[in-house]
Amino acid sequence: EEAYEKTIAMGLRVSRVLGRPLEFLDFGGGIGVRYRREKPIPLHQYGRSIKRLLLKTWPNLQGAPRILLEPGRLFSGNSGILLSRI
């Protein structure tokens, strides 16, 4: 959450410098793959957390940029295997 708060703050600063609201704000990845006994955040909790942070800055999400998320390895990491040759 701290990283997302910083991303939102940075987006607001960039928006002020540009003189217009941002169209998109990319939160990048954030949900990793379980390699051992790690406990990843449940997706519904992850989404609620992001929404709560956005509502602090943009009540009713009016004027909020579109949020881009890249769950990446959460989905692809568990769906296959890597074959390589050396």
Secondary structure as UniProt FT lines:
FT   HELIX           2..18
FT   STRAND          24..26
FT   HELIX           43..57
FT   HELIX           59..61
FT   TURN            62..63
FT   STRAND          66..68
FT   HELIX           73..76
FT   TURN            77..78
//
